[in-house]
Structures are given as C-alpha cells and as structure tokens.
Amino acid sequence: MPRFTLSPRGLLACLITACLAQSVVAADAPVAASSQTTASNAAVLQQLPFTDRTDFESVSKGLIAPFKGQVKDASGKVIWDIQAYDFLAKDKAPDSINPSLWRLAQLNAHAGLFEVSPRLYQVRGFDLANMTIIEGDDGLIIIDPLTVAETAKAALDLYYQNRPHKPVVAVIYSHTHVDHFGGVRGVIDEADVKAGKVKVFAPAGFMEHVMSENVYAGTAMSRRAQYQFGSLLPRGDHGQVDAGLGKSSPNGGTVTLIPPTDLIDKELETRTIAGLEVEFQLTPGTEAPAEMNLYLPQLRALCMAENATQMMHNILTPRGAQVRDAKAWAEYLDSSLARYGNKSDVLFAQHNWPTWGGERIRTFLADQRDMYAFLNDRTLHLLNQGLTPLEIADSIKKLPGNLDQKWYTRGYYGSLSFNTRAVYQRYMGFYDGNPANLNPLPPVETARRTVEAMGGEAAVLEKMRGAITQGDYRWAAQLGNQVLFANPDNGDARKTQAEALEQLGYQSENATWRNMYLTGAMELRTGVPPHSGSSVSVDMVRAMSPEMFFDYLAVRLDSEKAVGHDLTLNWTFEDQNKDFNLTLRNGVLTHRTGLNPQADAGVSMSKATLEQISLKQLDFPTAIHKGLIKLQGNGKKLGELMSSLDTFSPQFNIVTP
C-alpha cells in the first residue's frame, strides 16, 4: 500500500494537525559496501541459477508499447518516473546490491502495455501494481486500477493509444489494498456508476477491511510503509532499487475510492460481464482478509490476484496488517490448481509478469502451495518442540527440496525469517512462554540499564565498531540500538548505527528489508523528514459509514482525558434517517443504533455536513451557527467528548525513541 504517505491513511482531516519536522542531524553520505558485504554478494552468484533467463523472456513477452516517461499531477509535480530506474541497465550488480535483488529489479523495470493473450492486456510499470484490461463484447473490464487516479489515467491512456477506444463498463477490485483500488476515478466516472452504466465488483467485506487498514491503524501503518517501500530513499546503487512486487508507489497523486456495486459473497460465483464469463473464487484470509481470484473460461486465463506472485509473499507485512493464514493460503492455491490448472493457458497476477503454458502454470501453483504449506507446518513442528519465534526464524535457513532454487519462491517481498515468526504469532501470540518476558521493561529503560551494565556508551560503541570490523552487522545493529535508545543524541552512535544498517541493506536479497535498513540509516543521518503530500483521501472520508466514523472516534479517544466525563449522546443523521447513541463511560467510547431517551444531549446533522467537517471544510461551531448542526440538551457534553480526542502525528520516530 503505497508512497504510503499518499495512501488513504484514513485520517479524518479535522483530526489531523500539521506535522513538525524532527530536528535534523548533520547529513553524511552513505558508506560504500564493505569487503565483507562485497564478498557476501559475490557468493550469491554461485548459489542461484542465474543462467536461467526464462523470466527475462516472459517479462517482455507481448510488449506493444514501452513506457519510459513520467506521470504528473494537476500542479505539474512529477509523481511517477520510471526513468529514475535507468541505472538498472548495467549488466553487473554493484557491490552495494545483492545480485539476486538486482536481477528482480531489472525485471520489474520493464514498463508499458503488454498483450497477455488475445483480448487480455496489462499495463505494468506505472505503479506498484499492474492494471489488467479485458476487452469484452461491449466494453472494457478493468481489474485493479492502481494506487492513484493520475497513474491509472495515464495507464488507460497508453492502452487507448494502441487499442480501440471502448468504454469501461466494469471495474473489479481483487482485494482491499490501496494499490488495487485507489486510482479508480482515473478510469471511470462515479456518475456512470450511479447511472448503472458501470459496475464495480469486489469481494465480500471489502469496505470493512479497507477502513480497518487505512483508518483505524492508518497512521502507524503509513509511517511504517515509508520504511517498507523505501518511498523517501533516492533511487540508485546506495538507495531504493525495487519494492519486490513492483518498483515503488507514486510520490503524490490522488487516492480515490468508489464503493462497490456488486459484492461477491459465494466461494465460487460466476457472472457474465461485458459478454464474458468471469468465475470468481473467494480466498478470504490469504494475502488480504477479503480477496478473490478470477478465471476467464473463454480466454483460458487465470488471474491469481496477489495470491501467487513471482516471489514469496508476506504472512505478516512489515508495515503492519492482520496476520494471514498460511494454511488457508496453501489450501486455496491447491483449489486453484485442481480447478483451473488443466484448463489455463496463461496465469497472470496483479503484480510482476505472467506465466504461460499449462505445465509451467501447474508447477508454479504447486510450488507456491508447497511454500506456504511449509511455512505453516514447519513453524508448527518447531514450536511444538519448544522453540521460540526468533529461534525458529534463525533455524530455518531455506525452503526444502528444489523450492529454494526457484526464482518465484525467493524472499524478495516476504521472507522466511519474518514469515515463520508471523505463523508463530497467529497460533501462539507474541509471548514466547518464558516468564522473564511476561513483563519486560520498555525499550528506553532496557537500553539505559543495558548500556550501564556494559560499561557505558563508549564501551558499547567500541564493541559495536569491533563487530562492524568483523562484518558482524546484525550484532552491531543490536548494540547500536541499545545506545540510541539510551541516548538518541549520541552523534557517534547515530553514524555508526547507520553504517551497520547500510551494510545489512546492501546484503539483503529482500527488497523491503533493504528499504527498511536504508531508510533507518537515512533517518539516523538526516532526521525524520517532515510530512509531505496530502494525508487525506476525500473518497475515504466520504465512504465511511456513520458506524465507521464512531469506531474511529473511539480509536482517537484519550481514555486518560476522558475519565470523569461520562456522558450519553444521541446522534441523528437526518438525510439517512439513522439514529445512534454514544456512551462514554470509564474512559471508553461505545455506540449502538437507536436513540437513548436518557441521553445528556442530542446532535442532528446530515452525513454531508459530517463529511465537510471531516475534510476540514467546516468546523463544529460554524456548522452550529449556520444551523447545519442542531444541538439539544447539554451541549457542553459534546465539547467534553471532542476535547478528549487526540490527533496522530504521521511522522513518529522509529529508529530512535
């Protein structure tokens, strides 16, 4: 979910304050790859089948029109520039990039309009995801219109420059992540949706899970996504080279959302759209809590959404999300293999490039199934032997059999280390069973006492530099973390920790791990950057139901401020004829439908007024003065509730306290 400073964080505009930049420390250039890093990366060339060039044939197959340009927003700002990755044209990976990741980065740099098969096209390289375009009898079906309206429109424009200009009659959201729906207004007009000219399909639970990720945990998730996708890093040999599933996310633009008109709620459901049969296969709990694959029998084409990409995916994404079910994921892949494996000539997904040929498709699905099943079963095997999450992660060095030598099971996005810990968390929770870890000291206090016990900051830094000299960067980073949490103003610790993180990033095969290491190093050198771009998705605000609005108020409530201000509040939306009553009790805010005759106060307004307030186009006092909000009873109670709400800074510290 992308430049995630742009993703619909779901922050209601009236709930946001301006973000102040952290104090900036003196900037230093990134260090070069060390001799240990150079040797580690060189060894990779002997460990993997680099002579296999099949993917390079597949990634360019069907190219109709390459894309080498930029996409700009309405103000003329460049929000997408595929040319920023021209440095990847070199044959040999630089010492500062893992050769396996370099290979993937080169593959993902292929951008343009591609014919996947007759009537089936993809635009790749305009965004983190792909936009798929199907030519129906009487119009176009678009699967997943990218992250922002500007890149989606540019992608559709490229298609129209090379194919007949049929109208878009349907949009399909394969799942709930913003790079698969955020650009929808770039390809369709909501007026056509309301008039019945265009249908929007999505899996059951789509809106609820969109709000859950992008609103309730939106601020923290967006901040961590800056690390995961390397959105603030420069592109280049010492910076961001890829994001695994694609190059990156747009650096600006307009995140949009048009709610679905048609929800798919059966495990298997067939619809006729634009004269084509589309069989939907619901896969809840896999890559997203609401997701679906698609099969097009007339085209013998299978869309695996984001359930089978050209790499290992995340069971728990580092940006944060609900832990996924690796067992269910494997079972759905097996169902897809059994149902569609013998009747598909091409398999495509909403990231990376397609797979052609029945035998290759069946092998690909079977290998992906085995990978997720192994992650689930091996983790359970080891946790039942008493191993803790970190012990399990450190003991599983590679996938079994020949899976480890398959490019499409490499850990470019997900990783064995993170995924095994995620499976442990799904079954056992975060606690590892050791009573010493029941109630540990928080990070800052732990760091202060640890550094003191090790002889002080200077002594720990000396040990840290010794570890760096030996190429023991994991241990060096752990030591540096203790010093920085004990004293974040220690300039030598910042610089030394940045050097350790950079070497870990340079060695990483995983694109997101590289991005996270290098972003951490950058912020240690230059400070946390100020918040940039819009924090507000207008469509996300408008799409929130009243229930979702009240749920987010409860998230924003500071219980310490609210204790002692118990109240009951009736809230009526006149235009929707909906009534709710809110209860603030014990510093906890809850709501239910209907009115409470004993309420302290009542609020009446339209949903449109709430949207204006949420978008900071209007405030409560002005709305009351204009008669847009009617108050009954003790109006001070509404003020007490509002004064107990917090705003969230979208640029909190990560590598320092």
C-alpha positions in Angstrom: 0.0 0.0 0.0 2.0 2.9 -1.5 4.0 6.0 -1.4 2.3 5.3 1.6 2.4 8.9 2.6 -0.2 9.1 -0.1 -2.3 6.0 0.8 -5.6 6.8 2.3 -4.4 6.8 5.9 -8.0 7.3 6.6 -7.1 10.2 8.9 -10.1 12.4 9.0 -8.9 15.9 8.1 -10.5 17.5 11.1 -8.4 15.1 13.2 -5.0 16.0 11.8 -2.6 18.6 12.9 0.4 19.8 10.8 3.4 17.5 11.2 6.5 19.2 12.5 9.9 18.0 11.3 12.2 16.4 13.8 15.5 18.2 14.4 17.9 17.3 11.7 21.4 16.0 12.4 24.3 16.7 10.1 24.0 14.7 6.9 26.6 12.2 5.9 26.8 10.3 2.6 26.0 6.5 2.7 29.1 4.4 3.2 30.4 2.1 0.5 30.0 -1.7 0.5 32.5 -3.2 2.9 34.8 -6.1 1.9 32.6 -8.5 3.8 29.4 -7.2 2.0 31.2 -7.4 -1.4 32.2 -11.0 -0.7 28.7 -11.9 0.6 27.1 -10.5 -2.5 29.6 -12.1 -4.9 28.9 -15.5 -3.3 25.2 -15.2 -4.3 26.2 -15.6 -7.9 27.4 -19.1 -7.2 24.3 -20.1 -5.2 21.4 -19.4 -7.6 20.6 -20.3 -11.2 21.5 -17.0 -12.9 21.8 -18.7 -16.3 18.1 -19.3 -16.3 16.7 -16.4 -18.4 13.1 -17.6 -18.7 11.8 -14.7 -16.7 13.5 -12.2 -18.9 11.7 -13.7 -21.9 8.4 -13.7 -20.0 8.6 -10.1 -18.7 9.0 -8.7 -22.2 6.6 -11.1 -24.0 3.7 -9.3 -25.7 5.1 -5.8 -25.4 3.0 -3.4 -27.5 4.2 0.0 -26.3 7.0 0.6 -23.9 6.7 3.3 -21.3 9.8 5.5 -20.5 8.1 8.7 -19.3 6.7 10.4 -16.3 3.3 11.0 -14.8 2.5 14.4 -13.3 -0.3 15.6 -11.0 -2.6 18.6 -11.8 0.0 21.0 -10.4 2.7 19.7 -12.7 4.6 17.8 -10.0 6.2 14.5 -11.1 4.6 11.7 -9.1 5.9 8.8 -11.1 9.2 8.5 -13.0 10.2 5.1 -14.4 13.3 6.7 -15.8 14.6 7.1 -12.2 15.5 3.4 -12.6 17.6 3.7 -15.7 20.7 2.9 -13.6 19.5 -0.7 -13.6 20.5 -1.1 -17.3 24.0 -2.1 -16.2 24.7 -5.8 -16.6 26.6 -6.3 -13.4 25.2 -5.6 -10.0 27.2 -3.1 -8.0 28.8 -4.3 -4.7 26.1 -2.4 -2.7 23.2 -4.5 -4.1 22.5 -8.3 -3.7 22.8 -9.8 -7.3 19.5 -11.7 -6.8 17.7 -8.5 -5.9 19.4 -6.7 -8.8 18.0 -9.3 -11.2 14.5 -8.8 -9.9 14.8 -5.0 -10.0 15.8 -5.3 -13.7 12.8 -7.5 -14.4 10.4 -5.1 -12.6 11.8 -2.2 -14.6 10.0 -3.4 -17.8 7.2 -0.9 -18.2 4.5 -0.4 -20.8 1.4 -2.0 -22.4 1.6 -5.8 -22.9 -0.7 -8.3 -24.6 -1.1 -11.2 -22.3 -3.3 -13.1 -24.7 -6.0 -12.1 -27.2 -8.5 -9.7 -25.5 -6.3 -9.6 -22.4 -3.8 -6.8 -21.7 -1.8 -5.4 -18.8 -0.2 -2.0 -18.2 2.9 -2.5 -16.0 5.4 -0.2 -14.5 3.0 2.8 -13.8 2.7 1.9 -10.1 3.5 -0.8 -7.6 0.7 -3.0 -9.1 -0.5 -3.9 -12.6 -3.7 -2.7 -14.2 -5.3 -5.5 -16.2 -7.7 -4.6 -19.1 -10.0 -7.2 -20.6 -11.7 -6.5 -23.9 -15.4 -7.5 -23.5 -18.0 -7.6 -26.2 -19.4 -4.2 -25.4 -16.7 -2.5 -23.3 -13.7 -2.9 -21.1 -13.3 -4.7 -17.8 -10.5 -3.3 -15.7 -9.0 -5.3 -12.8 -7.3 -3.2 -10.1 -7.0 0.5 -11.2 -3.7 1.1 -9.4 -3.0 3.5 -6.4 -3.8 7.0 -7.6 -6.1 8.4 -10.3 -3.2 10.1 -12.2 -1.2 6.9 -12.8 -4.4 4.9 -13.6 -5.5 7.5 -16.2 -2.0 7.5 -17.7 -2.1 3.7 -17.9 -5.5 3.7 -19.6 -4.4 6.5 -22.0 -1.5 4.3 -23.1 -3.9 1.5 -23.8 -6.2 3.7 -25.8 -3.3 5.0 -27.8 -2.7 1.5 -29.1 -6.2 -0.2 -28.9 -9.8 0.6 -29.9 -11.5 3.2 -27.7 -14.2 1.1 -26.0 -15.8 2.4 -22.8 -15.1 0.9 -19.4 -18.2 -1.0 -18.3 -16.8 -2.8 -15.2 -14.1 -2.4 -12.6 -13.0 -5.3 -10.4 -11.2 -4.8 -7.1 -9.4 -8.0 -6.5 -8.8 -7.1 -2.8 -8.6 -4.4 -0.2 -5.1 -2.9 -0.6 -4.9 0.6 -1.9 -2.7 -0.1 -4.9 -5.7 -2.2 -6.2 -8.4 0.4 -6.0 -7.0 3.9 -5.3 -6.9 5.0 -8.9 -10.4 4.1 -9.8 -11.5 7.7 -10.6 -8.8 7.8 -13.2 -10.6 5.2 -15.3 -14.4 5.7 -14.5 -16.8 8.4 -13.5 -18.9 7.8 -10.4 -21.9 9.4 -12.3 -21.8 6.4 -14.7 -21.7 4.0 -11.7 -24.7 5.7 -10.2 -26.5 5.6 -13.6 -25.9 1.9 -13.9 -23.5 2.2 -16.9 -20.5 0.8 -14.9 -20.4 -1.9 -12.3 -17.8 -2.2 -9.6 -17.2 -5.7 -8.2 -15.4 -6.6 -5.0 -15.1 -9.5 -2.5 -17.5 -9.5 0.4 -16.2 -7.5 3.4 -14.3 -5.1 1.1 -15.3 -1.8 2.6 -15.0 -3.0 6.2 -11.4 -4.2 5.7 -10.4 -1.1 3.6 -11.4 1.0 6.6 -9.7 -1.3 9.1 -6.3 -1.0 7.5 -6.5 2.5 6.2 -8.3 4.3 9.0 -8.1 2.5 12.4 -4.4 1.7 12.1 -3.8 4.1 9.2 -1.3 6.5 10.8 1.1 3.9 12.1 0.8 1.7 9.0 1.5 4.6 6.7 4.6 5.6 8.6 6.0 2.0 8.6 5.2 1.7 4.9 7.6 4.5 4.2 10.3 2.1 5.5 8.9 -1.0 3.8 8.7 0.6 0.3 11.7 3.0 0.6 9.5 5.8 -0.6 11.8 8.5 0.9 15.0 7.0 -0.4 16.8 8.2 -3.5 16.8 5.7 -6.4 20.3 4.3 -7.1 23.0 1.9 -6.2 23.0 3.0 -2.5 19.3 3.6 -2.2 16.0 2.2 -3.3 16.1 -0.2 -6.3 12.8 -2.1 -6.0 9.9 -3.0 -3.8 9.6 -6.7 -4.7 6.1 -6.6 -6.1 7.0 -3.7 -8.4 9.2 -0.7 -8.5 7.6 1.5 -5.8 4.5 3.6 -5.3 3.6 7.1 -6.7 5.2 10.1 -4.9 2.0 12.0 -4.8 -1.3 11.9 -6.6 -5.0 11.4 -5.6 -6.1 8.3 -3.8 -9.8 7.7 -4.7 -12.5 5.2 -3.9 -15.8 4.3 -5.4 -17.7 1.8 -3.3 -18.5 -1.5 -5.0 -21.9 -2.0 -6.5 -21.7 -5.8 -6.6 -20.2 -7.9 -3.8 -19.0 -11.5 -4.4 -20.0 -13.5 -1.4 -20.0 -17.1 -2.5 -16.9 -19.3 -2.6 -17.4 -19.8 -6.3 -19.6 -17.4 -8.2 -19.9 -16.8 -12.0 -21.0 -13.5 -13.5 -21.4 -12.5 -17.2 -19.6 -9.2 -17.6 -19.4 -7.4 -21.0 -20.3 -10.7 -22.7 -17.6 -12.7 -20.9 -18.0 -15.3 -18.2 -16.0 -14.5 -15.1 -15.7 -17.1 -12.4 -14.8 -15.6 -9.0 -13.0 -17.7 -6.4 -13.2 -16.1 -2.9 -10.0 -16.6 -0.9 -10.5 -14.8 2.5 -7.6 -14.8 4.9 -4.9 -15.2 2.2 -2.9 -12.2 1.0 -5.8 -10.0 2.2 -8.7 -10.6 4.5 -11.1 -10.0 1.6 -9.6 -11.2 -1.7 -10.6 -13.2 -4.8 -9.1 -14.9 -7.8 -10.8 -14.8 -11.2 -11.0 -17.3 -14.1 -12.0 -16.4 -17.6 -13.0 -19.6 -19.4 -13.4 -18.1 -22.9 -9.9 -16.8 -22.7 -8.5 -19.8 -20.7 -6.9 -17.3 -18.4 -6.5 -17.4 -14.6 -6.0 -14.3 -12.5 -4.4 -15.1 -9.1 -4.9 -11.5 -7.7 -2.0 -11.2 -5.3 -2.2 -14.8 -4.1 0.6 -16.1 -6.4 3.3 -13.7 -7.3 6.8 -14.2 -8.7 8.2 -14.4 -5.2 7.5 -15.4 -1.6 4.8 -13.0 -0.2 4.2 -11.9 3.4 2.4 -13.8 6.1 2.7 -10.6 8.1 3.7 -7.5 6.2 6.4 -5.3 7.9 4.1 -2.2 7.5 1.6 -4.0 9.7 -1.7 -5.8 9.0 -3.7 -8.7 10.2 -1.6 -11.9 10.3 -2.5 -14.0 7.3 -3.4 -17.7 7.3 -0.6 -19.6 5.6 -2.6 -22.9 5.9 -5.6 -21.4 4.2 -3.4 -19.7 1.6 -1.9 -23.1 0.6 -5.3 -24.7 0.5 -6.8 -22.0 -1.8 -3.7 -22.4 -4.1 -4.3 -26.1 -4.2 -8.0 -25.5 -5.0 -7.0 -23.2 -7.8 -4.5 -25.8 -9.1 -7.2 -28.5 -9.0 -10.0 -26.4 -10.6 -8.1 -24.4 -13.2 -4.7 -26.0 -13.7 -5.7 -28.2 -16.6 -7.7 -25.5 -18.4 -5.5 -22.5 -18.2 -3.1 -21.3 -20.9 -1.9 -18.2 -19.0 -1.7 -17.3 -15.4 -1.4 -13.6 -14.5 -1.4 -11.7 -11.3 -1.8 -8.1 -10.3 2.0 -7.7 -9.7 5.0 -8.8 -11.8 4.7 -10.7 -15.0 2.5 -13.7 -16.3 3.2 -17.4 -16.6 2.3 -19.1 -19.9 1.8 -22.8 -20.7 -0.2 -25.5 -18.8 2.7 -27.4 -17.4 4.5 -24.3 -16.1 1.3 -23.0 -14.6 0.7 -26.2 -12.7 4.2 -26.4 -11.4 4.1 -22.7 -10.4 0.9 -23.1 -8.4 2.1 -26.4 -6.8 5.4 -24.8 -5.8 3.6 -21.7 -4.3 1.2 -24.0 -2.5 4.1 -26.1 -1.1 5.9 -22.9 0.0 3.1 -21.6 2.2 2.3 -25.0 3.5 5.9 -25.4 4.6 5.9 -22.1 6.3 2.9 -23.1 8.3 3.8 -26.7 9.0 7.5 -26.4 9.8 6.8 -23.5 12.2 4.2 -25.6 14.0 6.6 -28.5 14.1 9.3 -26.4 15.7 7.1 -24.5 18.1 5.8 -27.8 19.3 9.4 -28.7 20.1 9.5 -25.6 22.3 11.4 -23.3 20.0 10.6 -19.6 20.4 9.9 -17.3 17.4 13.4 -16.0 17.0 14.9 -19.5 17.4 12.5 -20.8 14.7 13.4 -17.9 12.4 17.1 -18.4 12.8 16.9 -22.2 12.3 15.0 -22.2 9.0 17.7 -21.2 6.5 16.0 -22.2 3.3 13.0 -23.8 1.7 13.1 -27.6 1.3 13.7 -29.6 -1.8 14.2 -27.7 -5.0 11.9 -24.8 -3.9 15.0 -22.9 -2.8 16.3 -22.8 -6.4 13.0 -21.5 -7.9 13.1 -17.7 -8.6 9.4 -17.4 -7.8 9.8 -18.6 -4.2 12.7 -16.3 -3.3 12.2 -14.0 -0.4 12.1 -10.7 -2.3 9.0 -9.4 -0.5 8.2 -11.8 2.2 11.0 -13.6 4.0 11.5 -16.9 5.8 12.6 -15.0 8.9 9.5 -12.7 9.1 7.0 -15.3 7.9 7.9 -18.0 10.4 7.5 -15.5 13.2 4.2 -14.5 11.7 2.9 -18.1 11.7 4.0 -18.4 15.4 2.1 -15.2 16.2 -1.0 -16.5 14.5 -1.1 -19.7 16.6 0.6 -18.6 19.8 0.6 -14.8 20.1 3.6 -12.6 20.7 4.6 -14.2 24.0 7.3 -16.9 23.8 6.4 -18.7 27.0 9.4 -17.5 29.1 8.1 -15.8 32.3 11.1 -13.4 32.1 9.3 -12.0 29.0 5.9 -11.6 30.6 6.5 -8.0 31.7 9.9 -6.8 30.4 11.0 -3.2 30.8 10.1 -0.9 27.9 12.8 -0.2 25.2 14.2 3.0 26.6 14.6 1.7 30.2 16.0 -1.6 29.0 18.6 0.3 26.8 19.7 2.6 29.6 20.2 -0.3 32.1 21.9 -2.5 29.4 24.3 0.2 28.4 25.1 1.0 32.0 25.7 -2.7 32.7 28.1 -3.0 29.7 30.2 -0.1 31.0 28.7 2.9 29.4 28.1 4.3 25.9 31.8 4.5 25.0 32.3 0.8 25.9 29.3 -0.3 23.9 30.3 1.8 20.9 33.8 0.2 21.0 32.2 -3.3 20.9 29.9 -2.1 18.1 32.8 -0.9 16.0 34.6 -4.2 16.6 31.6 -6.1 15.3 31.4 -3.9 12.2 35.1 -4.6 11.5 34.4 -8.3 11.7 31.3 -8.0 9.4 29.0 -9.0 12.3 26.4 -6.4 11.3 23.4 -8.0 13.0 25.1 -7.8 16.4 26.4 -4.4 15.7 22.9 -3.1 14.9 21.6 -4.6 18.1 24.3 -2.9 20.2 23.7 0.4 18.4 20.1 0.2 19.0 20.7 0.0 22.8 23.0 3.0 22.7 20.5 5.1 20.7 17.5 4.3 22.9 19.6 5.1 25.9 20.8 8.4 24.4 19.4 9.3 21.0 21.6 12.4 20.9 24.8 10.4 20.7 26.1 11.5 17.3 28.8 8.8 17.1 26.1 6.1 17.8 23.9 7.5 15.0 26.6 7.4 12.5 27.9 4.0 13.5 24.4 2.5 13.6 23.7 4.0 10.1 26.8 2.2 8.8 25.7 -1.1 10.2 22.2 -0.8 8.8 23.6 0.2 5.4 25.7 -3.0 5.2 22.7 -5.1 6.2 20.7 -3.4 3.5 23.3 -3.8 0.8 23.4 -7.6 1.5 19.7 -8.1 1.6 18.0 -10.1 -1.2 14.7 -8.9 0.1 13.6 -5.6 -1.4 11.6 -4.5 1.6 14.3 -5.4 4.1 16.8 -3.3 2.0 14.4 -0.4 2.0 13.9 -0.6 5.8 17.6 -0.9 6.6 18.5 2.0 4.3 15.6 4.2 5.4 16.6 3.7 9.0 20.1 4.7 8.1 19.0 7.8 6.2 16.9 9.0 9.2 19.8 8.5 11.6 21.9 10.7 9.3 19.4 13.4 8.4 16.5 13.1 10.9 12.8 12.2 10.4 11.6 14.1 7.3 8.6 16.4 7.5 5.3 15.1 6.4 4.7 15.8 2.8 1.7 15.3 0.5 -1.9 15.1 1.4 -2.8 13.0 4.4 -6.5 12.9 3.5 -8.3 10.8 0.9 -11.5 12.6 0.2 -13.2 9.5 -1.1 -12.1 7.5 2.0 -13.8 10.1 4.3 -16.9 10.1 2.2 -17.0 6.3 2.1 -17.0 6.0 5.8 -20.3 4.9 7.2 -21.5 6.6 10.4 -20.6 3.4 12.3 -17.1 3.6 10.9 -16.8 7.3 11.9 -17.8 6.4 15.5 -15.4 3.5 15.5 -12.6 5.9 14.6 -13.7 8.4 17.3 -13.2 5.5 19.8 -9.7 4.9 18.5 -8.9 8.6 18.8 -10.2 8.9 22.3 -7.6 9.5 25.0 -9.0 7.5 27.9 -7.0 9.4 30.5 -8.5 12.7 29.4 -12.0 11.1 29.1 -12.2 9.5 32.6 -14.5 11.5 34.7 -16.5 12.9 31.8 -19.1 10.1 31.4 -21.9 11.0 29.0 -24.5 9.7 26.7 -25.1 11.4 23.4 -27.8 10.8 20.7 -26.6 11.4 17.2 -29.0 11.6 14.2 -28.2 11.7 10.5 -31.2 13.4 9.1 -30.6 12.6 5.4 -30.0 8.9 6.1 -32.8 8.6 8.7 -30.3 6.9 11.0 -30.1 7.2 14.8 -27.2 6.3 17.1 -26.4 6.7 20.8 -22.9 7.1 22.1 -21.8 6.2 25.6 -18.6 7.5 27.2 -18.0 5.5 30.3 -14.8 4.6 32.2 -12.9 6.5 29.5 -14.3 4.1 26.8 -16.5 5.2 23.9 -19.1 2.8 22.5 -22.0 3.2 20.2 -25.2 1.4 19.2 -28.1 2.1 16.9 -31.2 3.8 18.1 -31.8 6.7 20.5 -31.4 6.8 24.3 -34.3 8.7 25.9 -31.9 9.4 28.9 -29.2 11.0 26.8 -27.4 14.1 28.1 -27.5 15.7 24.7 -28.6 15.2 21.1 -26.8 16.1 17.8 -28.7 16.2 14.4 -26.9 16.8 11.1 -26.6 15.4 7.6 -23.9 13.0 6.5 -22.7 15.7 4.1 -22.1 18.1 7.0 -20.1 15.4 8.8 -18.0 14.9 5.6 -17.3 18.7 5.4 -16.2 18.7 9.0 -14.0 15.6 8.4 -12.4 17.2 5.4 -11.7 20.4 7.4 -14.0 22.4 5.1 -16.2 23.3 8.1 -15.9 23.2 11.9 -18.5 22.4 14.6 -19.0 25.9 15.9 -19.6 27.3 12.4 -21.9 24.4 11.4 -23.9 25.1 14.6 -24.1 28.8 13.9 -25.3 28.1 10.3 -27.9 25.7 11.5 -26.3 22.8 9.9 -26.0 21.1 13.3 -28.8 21.1 15.8 -28.0 20.6 19.5 -30.4 19.6 22.2 -29.9 19.2 25.9 -26.5 19.8 27.5 -24.3 20.9 24.6 -21.2 21.1 26.8 -21.2 17.3 26.8 -20.3 17.3 23.0 -17.5 19.7 23.8 -16.2 17.4 26.6 -16.1 14.5 24.1 -14.3 16.5 21.4 -11.7 17.8 23.8 -10.9 14.2 24.8 -9.9 13.3 21.2 -6.2 13.0 20.1 -4.6 13.7 16.8 -1.9 11.4 15.5 1.4 12.6 14.1 2.2 10.7 10.9 6.0 11.1 11.3 6.8 9.5 14.6 10.3 8.2 15.4 11.2 4.6 14.6 15.0 4.1 14.9 15.2 6.4 18.0 12.8 6.7 20.9 
